[in-house]
């Protein structure tokens, strides 16, 4: 038979153990509750101020307020622009390859690469068989004209000459005169002046040098004129290339998706690394039809004004073009917007300049240190316009002991 006294003792021990467990559990839950409250003071402040717990907030001391700037959210007129990167090139419409009009061998090159030249300035001379033939004919026709002219004068000075003979002398002289005029015109086609033609006739010596002149005013951008080289019209490479450098091309690569935004004649602004503070202006002159299948970009050509020849072919350039009318929108200074670690953009607002609430905002365009706010801020709301990153750092800092 079991002892009742021992049973009672066991019952008491069980009750004491159960009570101890209950008390310990309650103490542990109370401790956890206090720890969570201490670890999340911003959420607690939000509840007291009526702000949503999903929007962290801070209360700043007077000294902390000195580190930030608070202003009403204003508006800004944002231009709608697109940018593209490309390079500078010669304006091929203003660049001329200077070929001779006739075949020949180069005698002398008269201008160096990079030299500024004027229209009709001699560039090089060639020895042309066609010119030699034309000049030989000229000298022969001049001699024939002199002979027939002398014969006419002789016949006219003699008496008793038959009328038929006189008429023949006049006819021969007129024929020789016409042939001489045609010969002079043939030589003149090669660029010889009347004075040079007269000199050849009087000296009875041909001038085999055909002078090739620059067709435009510009700068020599290529030179392949070496003495003794055979040159022909249109046979590359051209002995010289001359370009008018008052205008350049800017060839930019724009995204395929942006093609509908570009239109001929639209003004563009171009910047290059060499002149970071300068803006070169021009207009879109061509939108190429072909799209690069690898990069999915299209070439946009712009004609850029460069009267002082400061842009050089091959320069890396950036161009900006306005594709839409400016948009007026809520804006904050760049120092009032913070990119958080998760990639979201935030700003800080207040109603009493003491209690500040962090809001997630959606941004758009940027211009002149202004950031377009598409969502998250209402017009006129008091916002932190300088020092927003200071508040975000305070929010993320661990609580002090």
C-alpha positions as CSV (number, residue, x, y, z in Angstrom):
1,X,0.0,0.0,0.0
2,X,1.3,3.4,-1.0
3,X,2.1,6.1,1.6
4,X,-0.4,9.0,1.3
5,X,2.1,11.4,2.8
6,X,4.6,10.8,0.0
7,X,1.8,11.3,-2.6
8,X,1.0,14.7,-1.1
9,X,4.6,15.8,-1.2
10,X,4.8,14.9,-4.9
11,X,1.7,16.8,-5.7
12,X,3.1,19.9,-4.1
13,X,6.4,19.6,-6.0
14,X,4.5,19.4,-9.3
15,X,2.4,22.5,-8.5
16,X,5.5,24.5,-7.6
17,X,7.2,23.5,-10.8
18,X,4.2,24.4,-13.0
19,X,4.0,27.8,-11.3
20,X,7.7,28.5,-11.8
21,X,7.4,27.7,-15.6
22,X,4.4,30.1,-16.0
23,X,6.1,33.0,-14.2
24,X,9.3,32.5,-16.2
25,X,7.3,32.5,-19.5
26,X,5.5,35.7,-18.7
27,X,8.8,37.4,-17.7
28,X,10.4,36.3,-21.0
29,X,7.5,37.7,-23.1
30,X,7.6,41.0,-21.2
31,X,11.4,41.3,-21.8
32,X,10.9,40.6,-25.6
33,X,8.2,43.3,-25.8
34,X,10.4,45.9,-24.2
35,X,13.3,45.0,-26.5
36,X,11.2,45.4,-29.7
37,X,9.9,48.8,-28.5
38,X,13.4,50.0,-27.8
39,X,14.8,48.8,-31.2
40,X,12.1,50.6,-33.2
41,X,11.7,54.1,-31.9
42,X,10.7,55.7,-35.4
43,X,7.7,53.4,-35.8
44,X,6.7,54.2,-32.3
45,X,6.9,57.9,-33.0
46,X,4.8,57.4,-36.2
47,X,2.0,55.8,-34.2
48,X,2.0,58.7,-31.7
49,X,1.9,61.3,-34.5
50,X,-0.7,59.5,-36.6
51,X,1.8,58.7,-39.4
52,X,1.6,55.3,-41.2
53,X,4.1,52.9,-39.6
54,X,5.5,52.2,-43.2
55,X,6.9,55.7,-43.3
56,X,9.9,56.0,-41.0
57,X,10.2,59.3,-39.1
58,X,12.6,61.3,-37.0
59,X,12.4,64.0,-34.4
60,X,15.3,66.5,-34.6
61,X,16.8,68.6,-31.9
62,X,17.5,72.3,-32.5
63,X,21.1,71.6,-33.2
64,X,20.3,69.0,-35.7
65,X,17.9,71.3,-37.5
66,X,20.8,73.6,-38.2
67,X,22.3,71.0,-40.5
68,X,19.4,70.9,-42.9
69,X,17.3,73.2,-45.1
70,X,13.5,73.1,-45.2
71,X,11.5,74.8,-48.0
72,X,8.1,74.3,-49.7
73,X,8.2,72.0,-52.7
74,X,8.3,74.1,-55.8
75,X,8.0,73.6,-59.6
76,X,10.6,73.7,-62.4
77,X,10.3,73.9,-66.2
78,X,12.1,70.8,-67.4
79,X,13.2,70.6,-71.1
80,X,12.5,67.2,-72.7
81,X,15.7,66.3,-74.3
82,X,17.6,63.3,-75.7
83,X,21.3,62.7,-75.7
84,X,23.6,60.7,-78.0
85,X,27.3,60.1,-78.4
86,X,29.1,60.3,-81.7
87,X,32.1,61.8,-83.4
88,X,33.0,64.8,-85.5
89,X,33.7,64.5,-89.2
90,X,34.3,66.6,-92.3
91,X,31.2,67.9,-94.1
92,X,31.5,65.8,-97.2
93,X,29.2,68.1,-99.1
94,X,31.8,70.8,-98.6
95,X,34.8,68.6,-99.4
96,X,36.2,68.3,-102.9
97,X,38.7,65.9,-104.4
98,X,40.8,67.8,-106.9
99,X,41.4,65.8,-110.0
100,X,42.9,67.1,-113.2
101,X,40.7,67.6,-116.2
102,X,43.1,65.6,-118.3
103,X,45.5,62.7,-117.9
104,X,49.1,63.5,-117.1
105,X,52.1,63.1,-114.8
106,X,52.6,65.4,-111.8
107,X,55.4,67.9,-112.3
108,X,55.2,69.9,-109.0
109,X,53.1,70.0,-105.9
110,X,52.5,73.6,-104.9
111,X,50.7,73.2,-101.5
112,X,51.2,71.2,-98.3
113,X,48.8,69.2,-96.2
114,X,46.9,71.4,-93.8
115,X,47.5,74.6,-95.8
116,X,44.6,77.1,-96.1
117,X,43.9,77.8,-99.8
118,X,41.7,80.2,-101.7
119,X,39.5,79.5,-104.6
120,X,41.5,79.2,-107.9
121,X,44.8,79.0,-106.0
122,X,47.3,76.6,-107.9
123,X,47.6,73.3,-106.1
124,X,49.8,71.3,-108.5
125,X,51.0,71.1,-112.1
126,X,50.9,68.1,-114.5
127,X,52.5,67.4,-117.9
128,X,49.6,66.6,-120.1
129,X,49.9,65.1,-123.6
130,X,46.6,66.7,-124.5
131,X,47.8,70.1,-123.5
132,X,51.0,69.6,-125.5
133,X,49.0,68.7,-128.6
134,X,46.7,71.7,-128.2
135,X,49.6,74.1,-127.8
136,X,51.4,72.6,-130.8
137,X,48.3,73.1,-132.9
138,X,48.1,76.7,-131.6
139,X,51.7,77.5,-132.6
140,X,51.1,75.9,-136.1
141,X,47.9,77.8,-136.6
142,X,49.5,81.0,-135.5
143,X,52.3,80.5,-138.1
144,X,49.7,79.7,-140.8
145,X,47.8,82.9,-139.9
146,X,50.9,85.0,-140.2
147,X,51.7,83.4,-143.6
148,X,48.3,84.0,-145.0
149,X,48.2,87.5,-143.6
150,X,51.5,88.3,-145.3
151,X,50.2,86.8,-148.6
152,X,47.1,88.8,-148.5
153,X,49.1,92.0,-147.9
154,X,51.4,91.1,-150.8
155,X,48.5,90.5,-153.2
156,X,46.8,93.6,-152.2
157,X,50.0,95.6,-152.8
158,X,50.5,94.3,-156.3
159,X,48.8,95.6,-159.4
160,X,47.5,93.6,-162.3
161,X,46.5,90.7,-160.0
162,X,43.5,88.8,-161.0
163,X,40.4,89.2,-158.9
164,X,40.1,85.5,-158.4
165,X,43.6,85.4,-156.8
166,X,42.8,88.2,-154.5
167,X,39.6,86.5,-153.3
168,X,41.6,83.3,-152.7
169,X,44.1,85.2,-150.6
170,X,41.3,86.7,-148.5
171,X,39.7,83.3,-148.1
172,X,42.9,81.7,-146.9
173,X,43.5,84.5,-144.5
174,X,40.0,84.3,-143.0
175,X,40.3,80.5,-142.7
176,X,43.7,80.8,-140.9
177,X,42.2,83.4,-138.6
178,X,39.3,81.1,-137.6
179,X,41.7,78.2,-137.1
180,X,43.9,80.3,-134.9
181,X,40.9,81.5,-132.8
182,X,39.8,77.9,-132.3
183,X,43.3,76.8,-131.3
184,X,43.5,79.6,-128.8
185,X,40.1,78.5,-127.3
186,X,41.4,74.9,-127.1
187,X,44.4,76.0,-125.1
188,X,42.3,78.3,-123.0
189,X,40.3,75.3,-121.9
190,X,43.4,74.0,-120.1
191,X,43.4,77.1,-117.9
192,X,46.0,79.1,-119.9
193,X,45.4,82.9,-119.9
194,X,45.5,85.1,-123.0
195,X,48.8,86.5,-121.9
196,X,50.3,83.0,-121.6
197,X,48.9,82.1,-125.0
198,X,50.4,85.2,-126.6
199,X,53.7,84.4,-125.0
200,X,53.7,80.9,-126.5
201,X,52.8,82.3,-130.0
202,X,55.5,84.9,-129.9
203,X,58.2,82.6,-128.6
204,X,57.0,79.6,-130.6
205,X,57.5,77.5,-127.5
206,X,55.0,75.3,-125.8
207,X,54.3,75.3,-122.0
208,X,53.6,71.7,-121.0
209,X,52.7,72.5,-117.4
210,X,48.9,72.2,-116.8
211,X,48.0,74.1,-113.6
212,X,45.3,72.5,-111.5
213,X,43.6,75.0,-109.2
214,X,41.5,74.7,-106.0
215,X,37.8,74.8,-106.8
216,X,36.9,76.2,-103.4
217,X,38.3,78.1,-100.5
218,X,39.2,75.8,-97.6
219,X,42.0,73.7,-96.1
220,X,43.9,70.9,-97.7
221,X,42.8,67.7,-95.8
222,X,44.5,65.1,-98.0
223,X,47.6,65.1,-100.3
224,X,48.7,62.4,-102.7
225,X,50.6,64.6,-105.2
226,X,54.1,63.2,-105.7
227,X,56.2,64.3,-108.7
228,X,56.1,61.7,-111.5
229,X,52.9,60.1,-110.5
230,X,50.4,59.5,-113.3
231,X,47.0,61.0,-112.6
232,X,43.7,60.6,-114.4
233,X,40.3,62.3,-114.0
234,X,38.3,60.3,-111.3
235,X,41.1,57.8,-110.7
236,X,41.5,57.5,-106.9
237,X,43.3,58.6,-104.9
238,X,42.9,62.3,-105.8
239,X,46.1,64.3,-105.8
240,X,44.5,66.8,-103.3
241,X,41.4,67.1,-101.2
242,X,40.2,70.4,-100.1
243,X,37.4,71.0,-97.5
244,X,35.5,74.0,-96.4
245,X,35.8,73.6,-92.6
246,X,33.4,76.4,-91.6
247,X,30.9,73.6,-91.0
248,X,31.4,70.1,-89.7
249,X,29.3,66.9,-89.4
250,X,28.4,65.3,-86.0
251,X,27.5,61.6,-86.5
252,X,25.7,60.4,-83.4
253,X,24.3,56.9,-82.6
254,X,20.8,57.1,-81.3
255,X,18.7,54.3,-79.9
256,X,16.4,52.5,-82.3
257,X,13.4,53.1,-80.1
258,X,14.1,56.9,-80.2
259,X,14.0,57.2,-84.0
260,X,10.4,58.7,-84.0
261,X,11.7,61.5,-81.8
262,X,14.1,63.0,-84.3
263,X,13.2,65.2,-87.2
264,X,15.1,67.0,-89.9
265,X,16.0,70.6,-89.1
266,X,15.7,70.3,-85.4
267,X,18.4,72.3,-83.5
268,X,21.1,70.4,-81.6
269,X,23.7,71.4,-79.1
270,X,27.1,69.7,-79.3
271,X,29.9,69.4,-76.7
272,X,33.4,68.0,-77.0
273,X,36.0,67.0,-74.4
274,X,38.5,69.6,-75.7
275,X,36.1,72.5,-75.0
276,X,34.0,71.3,-72.0
277,X,32.5,74.8,-71.4
278,X,31.6,75.4,-75.1
279,X,28.4,74.7,-76.9
280,X,28.5,74.2,-80.7
281,X,25.1,74.6,-82.4
282,X,23.7,73.0,-85.5
283,X,20.7,71.2,-87.0
284,X,19.8,67.6,-87.9
285,X,20.5,67.2,-91.6
286,X,20.0,63.5,-92.1
287,X,18.5,60.5,-90.4
288,X,20.0,57.4,-91.9
289,X,17.8,54.5,-93.0
290,X,19.9,51.6,-91.8
291,X,19.8,50.4,-88.2
292,X,22.8,48.5,-86.9
293,X,21.6,45.0,-86.2
294,X,24.2,44.5,-83.4
295,X,23.7,47.7,-81.4
296,X,20.2,48.5,-82.6
297,X,21.2,52.1,-83.1
298,X,20.7,54.5,-86.0
299,X,23.1,57.3,-87.2
300,X,21.8,60.9,-86.9
301,X,23.8,63.4,-88.9
302,X,23.9,67.0,-87.8
303,X,25.6,70.0,-89.5
304,X,27.5,71.9,-86.9
305,X,28.7,75.5,-87.2
306,X,32.5,75.8,-86.7
307,X,33.6,79.2,-88.1
308,X,36.9,79.1,-86.2
309,X,37.8,75.5,-87.1
310,X,37.9,74.3,-83.5
311,X,36.4,70.9,-84.2
312,X,38.5,68.2,-85.7
313,X,37.5,64.9,-87.4
314,X,37.5,62.0,-85.0
315,X,36.7,64.0,-81.9
316,X,34.4,62.3,-79.5
317,X,31.2,64.4,-79.1
318,X,27.9,64.5,-77.2
319,X,24.8,66.0,-78.7
320,X,21.6,67.1,-77.0
321,X,18.4,67.6,-78.9
322,X,15.0,68.9,-77.6
323,X,12.3,66.4,-78.7
324,X,9.3,67.9,-76.9
325,X,8.0,71.1,-75.4
326,X,9.3,71.8,-71.8
327,X,7.3,70.2,-68.9
328,X,6.5,72.1,-65.7
329,X,6.6,69.7,-62.7
330,X,7.2,69.5,-59.0
331,X,10.9,69.5,-58.4
332,X,13.4,69.2,-55.5
333,X,17.1,70.1,-55.4
334,X,19.4,67.1,-55.9
335,X,20.4,67.3,-52.2
336,X,16.8,66.8,-51.2
337,X,16.6,63.3,-52.8
338,X,18.4,60.2,-51.6
339,X,19.0,56.9,-53.4
340,X,18.7,54.2,-50.7
341,X,20.6,51.0,-50.6
342,X,17.7,49.0,-52.1
343,X,17.6,51.4,-55.1
344,X,14.5,53.4,-54.1
345,X,14.5,57.2,-54.1
346,X,13.4,59.0,-50.9
347,X,12.7,62.5,-49.7
348,X,11.8,64.0,-46.3
349,X,8.7,66.0,-45.5
350,X,7.5,67.8,-42.3
351,X,4.6,69.9,-41.1
352,X,6.1,71.4,-38.0
353,X,9.8,71.7,-38.9
354,X,10.6,69.3,-36.0
355,X,9.0,65.9,-36.9
356,X,10.2,64.6,-40.3
357,X,8.8,61.7,-42.3
358,X,10.6,59.8,-45.0
359,X,8.7,59.1,-48.2
360,X,9.5,57.0,-51.2
361,X,9.3,59.2,-54.3
362,X,9.3,58.6,-58.1
363,X,11.7,60.8,-60.0
364,X,11.9,61.7,-63.7
365,X,14.0,64.3,-65.5
366,X,17.1,66.1,-64.1
367,X,18.3,69.6,-65.1
368,X,20.4,72.3,-63.4
369,X,20.6,70.4,-60.1
370,X,16.8,70.0,-60.0
371,X,15.1,66.6,-59.9
372,X,11.6,66.1,-61.3
373,X,9.2,64.4,-58.7
374,X,6.6,62.4,-60.5
375,X,5.0,60.9,-57.3
376,X,5.3,61.2,-53.5
377,X,5.4,64.9,-52.9
378,X,2.6,67.4,-53.2
379,X,3.0,71.0,-54.3
380,X,3.8,73.3,-51.4
381,X,4.7,70.6,-48.9
382,X,7.5,71.4,-46.6
383,X,10.5,69.3,-47.7
384,X,14.1,68.9,-46.8
385,X,15.9,70.5,-49.8
386,X,19.4,70.2,-48.4
387,X,20.7,67.5,-46.0
388,X,18.3,64.7,-46.8
389,X,21.2,62.2,-46.8
390,X,22.0,63.3,-43.2
391,X,18.5,62.3,-42.1
392,X,18.7,59.0,-44.0
393,X,22.0,58.2,-42.2
394,X,20.4,59.0,-38.9
395,X,17.6,56.7,-39.6
396,X,19.9,53.8,-40.4
397,X,22.3,54.4,-37.5
398,X,22.1,52.0,-34.5
399,X,20.5,53.4,-31.3
400,X,22.9,54.9,-28.8
401,X,23.2,53.4,-25.3
